């Protein structure tokens, strides 16, 4: 058994064929001024889709939304439920609150960074996808300018989609975004390396933009989270008090994502996972991919499984949780690091 840095291949486009039954007909409740034919150039199409779907561009008028969500286990039972509520005025002026059965957490966007009140723990990663898919499901114009994209037309079970895949600069961390075949409306997003798809249904119109009225998150063909938009409205006039952090709010450390060309955090100490005897006996091998946050003191936290044989996941998690890294510095300042770790279990190794 050894540590590895290669990426398990996951073809998002193939997985799309397995989830067409989760997609409702795209019948927006508005008459959108969409082109009669979508751009054939992938970058032009992505720019158009970002303009239509993203609610967090700098020129977007202020808004407020509220949604409810349910987290589901593999049998479809509810494990947690709550609300996501956000008031947004600009990329540096927002208030975003998640409330679950046992926590409330509010993030305030400010010129100095993000301040957090309430629960100090990171939310379940799926909940972060709720915010992303409702408000900012596609790359920004600046990100698109630096991306290389490919376009594929898909038709399955009567559903026609135009799918854009990010192939560079970070192909192994890119997304596939599938749009309605006739309108630049986001219907599915899938991240490479993750068997998770976000399905956009009940498409609504707000201030000339499209937003999902319902989101279904599917992992390995099973629903793991659902979210329902209760309402969205314009904020006019603004109430500055709504964006003022509470007295207990603390500034969050800056967090960076390790991407191609960036130096990797330096691992100071680690222990190798113990190969589960039962898995080894029946010949189970493979790579467990774990998403982690490296804290400013170099400790590993917020571990979540991306992929890998279920029989090996706990052993990999138990080992990685003990690893210690050198604090990661940017411009001399310690920052948190979001990255993935690949732990390979090989028979006879």
KABEL-V815166 format. One record per pair of residues at least 24 apart in sequence whose C-alpha atoms are under 8 Angstrom apart, sorted by the first residue. I is the first residue (numbers start at 1). GAP is how many residues later the second one is. Records with the same first field share a line. If there is no record, write none. Layout:
# KABEL-V815166
I=GAP ; GAP
This chain:
# KABEL-V815166
1=271 ; 272 ; 274 ; 343 ; 344 ; 345 ; 346 ; 348
2=270 ; 341 ; 342 ; 343 ; 344 ; 347
3=339 ; 340 ; 341
4=337 ; 338 ; 339 ; 340
5=336 ; 337
6=336
7=165 ; 186 ; 335
8=185 ; 279
9=183 ; 184
10=182 ; 183 ; 184 ; 185
11=181 ; 182
12=164 ; 178 ; 179 ; 180 ; 183
13=150 ; 163
15=180
17=139
18=203
19=199 ; 202
20=136 ; 137 ; 139
21=136
22=177 ; 194
23=164 ; 176 ; 177 ; 178
24=177 ; 178
25=176
26=154 ; 175 ; 176 ; 177
27=175 ; 176
28=174 ; 175 ; 176 ; 177
29=174 ; 175 ; 176
30=174 ; 175
32=176
34=149 ; 150
35=148
36=146
37=145
38=144 ; 145 ; 146
42=107 ; 108 ; 109 ; 122
43=101 ; 102 ; 105 ; 106
45=139
46=98 ; 118
47=94 ; 97
48=136
49=89 ; 130 ; 135 ; 136 ; 137
50=87 ; 88 ; 89 ; 90 ; 91
51=158
52=132 ; 133 ; 156 ; 157 ; 158
53=82 ; 83 ; 84 ; 85 ; 132 ; 133 ; 156 ; 157 ; 158
54=81 ; 82 ; 83 ; 84 ; 155 ; 156
55=80 ; 81 ; 154
56=32 ; 34 ; 35 ; 79 ; 80
57=33 ; 34 ; 83
58=32 ; 33
60=30
61=28 ; 173 ; 174
62=25 ; 26 ; 27 ; 28 ; 172 ; 173 ; 174 ; 176
63=24 ; 25 ; 26 ; 169 ; 170 ; 171 ; 172
64=24 ; 168 ; 169 ; 170 ; 171
65=164 ; 165 ; 166 ; 167 ; 168
66=163 ; 164 ; 165 ; 166
67=160 ; 161 ; 162 ; 163 ; 164
68=159 ; 160 ; 161 ; 162
69=156 ; 157 ; 158 ; 159
70=155 ; 156 ; 157
71=153 ; 154 ; 155
72=151 ; 152 ; 153
73=151
74=148 ; 149 ; 150
76=146 ; 147 ; 148
84=47
87=148 ; 155 ; 156
93=150
94=149
95=147 ; 148
108=135 ; 136 ; 137
109=134
113=138 ; 139 ; 141
114=137 ; 138
115=130 ; 134 ; 135 ; 136 ; 137
116=133 ; 134 ; 135 ; 136
117=128 ; 129 ; 131 ; 132 ; 133
118=130 ; 131
122=180
125=179
126=99
130=85 ; 97
133=65 ; 82
134=77 ; 78
135=76
137=49 ; 52
138=39
169=91
170=89 ; 90
185=25
193=113 ; 114
194=112 ; 113
195=24 ; 25 ; 111 ; 112
196=24
206=26 ; 27
253=43 ; 82 ; 83
254=81 ; 82
255=80 ; 81 ; 82 ; 83
256=79 ; 80 ; 81 ; 82
257=80 ; 81 ; 82
258=79 ; 80 ; 81
265=60 ; 61 ; 62 ; 63
266=59 ; 60
267=56 ; 57 ; 58 ; 59
268=55 ; 56 ; 57 ; 58
269=54 ; 55 ; 56
270=49 ; 50 ; 52 ; 53 ; 54
271=48 ; 49 ; 51 ; 52
272=47
273=42 ; 43 ; 45 ; 46 ; 47
274=41 ; 45
275=37 ; 40 ; 70
276=35 ; 36 ; 39
279=32 ; 33
280=67
283=64
284=25 ; 27 ; 63
285=24 ; 27 ; 59 ; 60 ; 61 ; 62
286=58 ; 59 ; 60
287=55 ; 56 ; 57 ; 58
288=24 ; 25 ; 28 ; 54 ; 55 ; 56
289=51 ; 52 ; 53 ; 54
290=27 ; 50 ; 51 ; 52
291=47 ; 48 ; 49 ; 50
292=46 ; 47 ; 48 ; 49
293=43 ; 44 ; 45 ; 46
294=31 ; 42 ; 43 ; 44 ; 45
295=32 ; 40 ; 41 ; 42
296=31 ; 32 ; 38 ; 39 ; 40 ; 41
297=28 ; 29 ; 30 ; 37
298=26 ; 27 ; 28 ; 29 ; 30
299=24 ; 25 ; 26
300=24 ; 25
312=33
316=27
